[in-house]
């Protein structure tokens, strides 16, 4: 069992940072330590998932980015949970509490900006939100498409038609395989079509409005548990 807490990036110890890097390296190929450290330094907070002994079993780096006076993004950066703890909602529960606190203190729209390397990550969107983009059966509205493109163009030529091409790291093959049962899920099938290069580390850039009226029943349950 893992419990989540949010801490400032500046409060991390050297040992914690080493553990986080080692956890990422167990799940991703070609992970460059300097790139990992630079990404971490660019974030403000991190969700740490720890077992009862305090050992880190997962984390997600976070930053809040102002797009305009009326729009901000909660940006999830490097994220990983040890494969032995997959299937639990510890990270989602902590994240949703963090995101809604930021949204409540902002006089405008707050979105979740998610770079989805794999189907396990993408499925959190339909599990938690009613409307999100891109998704099956709908076209991304111009306002949301502009936010996605405006954010992702910072990556230059790596960003192509809604997908961010990898720099180096990619999910290890044993963790990126999609079971046949999962392929039958229409949301996962959409992700695989929209991001056919996911096994090579391609990331689908996704957006969801952080608002109570945009939460599924599961999302509302997790928000109540977080509060």
N, C-alpha and C positions, 0 to 999 in steps of 0.2 A: 504494500500500500504506500502511495506517495501523497504527500501533502504539498500544496503550492503556496508560495509567497512571492510578493513583488519586492525587489530590492533595487536601489540605484546601482548602475554599472560601476560607478566610482567606489562603491563599498566592497566590491568583489576582492577576495584575497588571491594571491598568486596560485595557491593550491586549488581554489575553486575554478579559476580560469583554466588551469591545466586539466582538471577533471572534465570541464565542459568541452575542451578541445578533443580530449581522448574519446569522449562519448560521440562527438561528431565524426571522428575518424573511424570509429567502429561501424558507422552506418553509411558513410560517404567515401567514395574513391577520390583520389587526387586532391585531397583537402590541403590547401596551403596555409600554414600557420600564420604567416604575416597577414594574409588576406582575412583570415578569421579574426585576428586581433584588431585589424583596422575596422572591420564591420562592427565588432563589439564596441570599439571606442566611439563610433558614430551614433550609437544608441544611448538613450537616457536611462532605461530601466531594463530589468530582466526578470522573467518569471523563473524561479527555481523550484523544481519538483524534487523533494527529498524524502528518503525513507525514514523510519523512526530513529535510525542511528545517525541521521544527518547526511547520508551519502546522496549525492546528486544523481538522480535517475532520469532527468529530463530538464529542458529549459527552452525558453523562447525570448529572444531579444526584442525590445520594443522602442519605438520612437513615435512622438506625436508631431506631425508635420502640418504647418499652416499653408493651405493652398491659396486662400483669399480671406477676406474679412468674414465671409459667410460659410467657408468650407475648411474642414481640417481632416486629416487622415491619421488613424491609428495604424501604424505600419509594423507588421510582424516581420522580423528579420530571420536570422538563423534560428531554426526550431528543430528539436529532436527529442524523442522520448525513447528510452531503451526498449527494444523489441519485446522484452519480457513483460512490459507494462502496457502494451498496446491493448486497445479495447476499453480502457477506462476514460473517465471524463475529468480527471484531476486538472489537466492543463486548461481545458475549455472552460471549466468552472472559474478558475482563477483569472483567466484572460477576460471573460465576459464581465466580471466585476470591475476589472481595471478599465475596460473600454467604456462601460456605462458611466463610471465616475468621470472620465474625461469628457464624455458627451454632455453630461449634466452641467458641467461648468463652462460650457461653450455656447454662445448665443448664435447658433447656426447649425449646419448639418455636419455630422461626424460620420465618416465612413471607415470601414475596415478595409485596408489595402493588403491583400494576401497574394504572395507569389507561390503558386501551387506547383511543386515538383511532381507530386504523386497523387494517385486517386484517393489514398487514405486521408490526405490533407484536404483535397477538394470536397470530399463528402461531408466535412464539417459545415460547409455552407448550406446545403439543403437540410441538414439535420437541425441547424440553428436558425436560419433565416428564411422568410417567405419569399423575398425578392433579393436577388443578387445577380451579378453579371461577371462574365457571360454565363448563360444557362440555357438549357434546352427549351425549345418552343417559343423563344422570344428574341427580339433584336435589342441589343444594348442601346438605351436611349442616348441621344446626342450629348446631354450634359454629363452623364456617367462615362461615356466613351472619351470625352475630352479630358476628364480627370485622369482616367487610366493612361491615355496617351501622353498627357502632360507630365505625369510622374515618370513613366517608363522611358521617355526619350532622354532622360539623364544618362541612360546606359548606351546611348549612341547606336551604332550599327548592330549591337547585340539584340536590340528590340525590333522584332519583325511581326507585324500583323497580330498584335495581342500576345505574342509569346516572346519571352526573354531567353535568348540562347545562353548556354553556360559559359562561364569563364574557365573553370577547371573542375570543381567538385560535381559529382553526380551520385545518386543513390546507388549503393552496391546492388548488383543484380539480384541477390537473394532476397532483398527487401523491396524491390520494385516490381516483381512479378505480380500479375493480376489474376487471381483465381477465376475460373470459368463462372462460378456462382456470382462473383462481383460484376462480371461483364454483363450479366443479365439486368443489373440495376440501370434504369434509363439515365440517371444522373451520371453514373460512372461511365456509361457508354458515351455520353456526350463529352465528358472530359477526355476520354481516349481519342475521340475524333478531333476535338479542338486542340489537343496537345499530343500529336502522334509521336513526338520526339521525347516524351517524358522519361523514357528509360535511358536516354543519353544526357539527361539533366535539364531539358527544356522546362521552363516555368511559365504556366498560364497566369497572367496578371488579372486578378479578380477584385471585385469591389462589392461591398454590402453596406447599406445604410444602418447605422447603429441607433435603433429606436425601438421602444417597446412594441409598437404596433407592427414592426417588421419581424418579430420573433415567432418562431414556431412554438408549439406546446413544449417541446423539449428545451428550446431556448429560454422560455419563460421559467421552466423548472430550474435550469442551471443558474439563471439570474437570481431567482429567489434563494437558492442555496448559497450563492456567492454573497448575498447581502446579509 
